[in-house]
Amino acid sequence: MKRTIIAAIVGIGFAGTAMAADPAVGVWKTQPDDGAYAHVKMTPCGGAICGTIQRTFNASGEYKSENIGKQLVIDMKPDGSGKYAGKVWRPSNNKIYIGKMTVAGNSLKLSGCVAGGLLCSKQDWQRVQ
């Protein structure tokens, strides 16, 4: 019994380490949208990746948006090859879209799509941390 508990604890530890090594985890700078951009913190959420707005900026510099703390990237599930599928929230129109994401090094490509993925709006993000 004791060995089973220890094995379970070790297994959970390795699963957490594997998810922490996900290439999407970190802080990313968005492209400007309606004159503003954000730093989004991507973290594990269950078996997926979620991104929360940490800081916001406009032409005047950093400002305190009402969107700080809100989730922008929602349940992006990895396929193991640097591609993800989930949902994306666009603050400028308060709509949630079918989301696709690709990570390669310090570059992240994010798209929000409608019509079953036929029409997409895309952004290129850069890693901050």
Phi, psi and omega in degrees: 000315181299319179295322179297316179296316179297317179298320179295318179295316178297318179299318178296319178299316179293323179296319178296320179294319180296318181290323180296334180277001180303133184295343180277342182294132179144194179248132185235143176265124179281166169282154176299141175224119184055040174083001181229156174222171185220163166257124183246126178268117179264127182221159174295142174219099187068229177266018184232186175240136177233149182235127182245138179291122180260315183220152179230148184221150170221194183299335180273351182118202182288140176218164182266094178281153174292349182271353177300132181092352180271149181278123180260320179252124190239118173048052176282110181269127181284149175257001177094352181243021181089005178249148183223156175221136180185229181224157179226134175259132176255109183299326186295336176234003177056041178242151177252134184240161169298129184248144173227146183213142176227134179241131175219105181063237181262020180238136179231128177253125183236137176225146174243129189234155172233177179055046177068021179095006181282324180245118185230146170251134188239152173223149172251124179252155177241143180291134174263317178222000000 
